[in-house]
Amino acid sequence: MKKIKVLIVDDSALIRKLLSEIIASQPDMEAIGSAPDPLVAREMIRELNPDVLTLDVEMPKMDGLDFLEKLMRLRPMPVVMVSTLTEKGSDVTFRALELGAVDFVSKPKIDLATGLT
């Protein structure tokens, strides 16, 4: 069975690691790489040819929504937004879906006093 190749784009090393582990635990998916920002991701997309991208919104060098817009124009592919900003009903979520994202997942909020919430 051919596995779905996923490229993770997030500036947080912790989130990249967590998403890689979650994806690796799925029998039909594999994390083929992770990028800390859209500029690195652009090169990795060319090299690795992923089937799906996970994309954060807030990142250095280029905003995730700007990158999504460019990506959909130049190389359309399924993109799942993964961000603290992509919550049900938020403007950022609607904008991401308008630009071509297929779905969104909210990152867990991290409370330094109690850990993940």
N, C-alpha and C positions, 0 to 999 in steps of 0.2 A: 504494500500500500504506500502510495506517495504521500509524504507528510507535507502539511502546509508550512511554508517557510515564512517566519516572522522576523522582521527587523524592529528593534526597540529603539525609540528616539526619546531620550529624557536626560536632562542635565543632572539629575540626582543618581549617584552611583547606587544608593540603596534601592531606589525604585527599579533601576535597570536590573539589579540582581534579583529582586523579588519577582519581577515580571518574567525574567528568564527561568526562574524556578517553577513558577506557575505554568508557563508554556511547556517546559520540559516534562511536567507531570501529565500532560495530555498525550494520549497515544497517537493522535493524528496531527500533532504539531511539533515544530522544532524552532527554537530561537537560533537564528543563523548569525546573529551579531547584534551589537548595540552601539549607539552613537550618542555622544554627550550634547550634540547640537546639530541643527539642520545642515550646516556646511559639511560636516563629517558624514552625515547621513546621505547627502547627495552623492558623494563618491561611493559609499557602500551600496547604494541602490544600483549604481552602474555595475559594480563588481559582482554583487551577490544575487541580484535579480529576485528580491523577495516577493512572496505572494501577497503579504499583508504587512502593514506598518502600524505600530502603536506610536502615538505622537502626543507629546506634552504641549501645553499652550505657552507657558512662561519659560523661556529659555534665553541664554545669552546669544549674541550675534544675530539671531533672527527669531521673531515670534512664530510660534507654531501655526497660527492661523495664516500668516503671510506665506509660510512654507507650504501649507496645505493648498492654498490658492495656486501657487506656482506649480506644485506637483500635479494637480489635477489638469492644468493646462498642458503640461509637457509630457507627463507620463502617468495617466490616470491608473489608480490602483485602490483596492480597499484600504481604508485608514480608520483605525479606532482611536478616538481621542481619549487620553488618560491624563486627567488633570484634577487639581482641587477646584478649578474653576468650572469644570463641566459637570454641573449638577442638573437634575431634571428641571426644565423650565428656565434655565439661565440664558441670558443674551448670548454668552460665549458658545453655549451648546447649540443654540439655534443657528448662529453664524457658521459654526463648524459643519453642521448638517447641510446648510445652504451651499457651502463651498464644496461639498462632496464626501464628507466623512460618512461612513456607514453606520457608526454607533459611537457611544461614549461610555466611559467608566469613570466614576469619581474615585480619586485617590483617597485612601483613609486620611483623616486629619491626624496630625501628630501633636499630641499635647505633651509637652516636656515633663510635666508633673506626673502624668499617669500612663504615658506611652501611647500606643495607637488607640484611636477611638472609632 
